[in-house]
Amino acid sequence: MRRALTLGAIGGALLLSSCATISISGEAQLAPKSAVCRKVNQKQIWFLFGLFPIGDNSTDDIIPKGKKVKIETKFTLTDFAIQFLTSGFLISRTAEVYVCE
């Protein structure tokens, strides 16, 4: 019983790990924490435990040129559900870009 629990814990840890990388780039400046901004979400998905990106894993298309931005990457409940339901074959992360005026 103890061996099964250990193997289950190791399997669960491996299921939630990945090597997915979000490329954050663009021609913008970082905004101060006190700036008022609007949020733009971008869901990014990788195949085969994060080895191969499905689509573009860059934030270039959502970061406007010459604006001030804040950027956060998150592992949301939706990302967890995608990863759990596909047994880790698909890895999902959410990039949140806050565009400030």
Secondary structure, DSSP 4 states (H G I P E B T S, - for coil): -HHHHHHHHHHHHHHH------B---S-EEPPTT--EEEEEEEEEEETTTTEEES--BSTTTS-TT-EEEEEEE--HHHHHHHHHTTTSEEEEEEEEEEE-
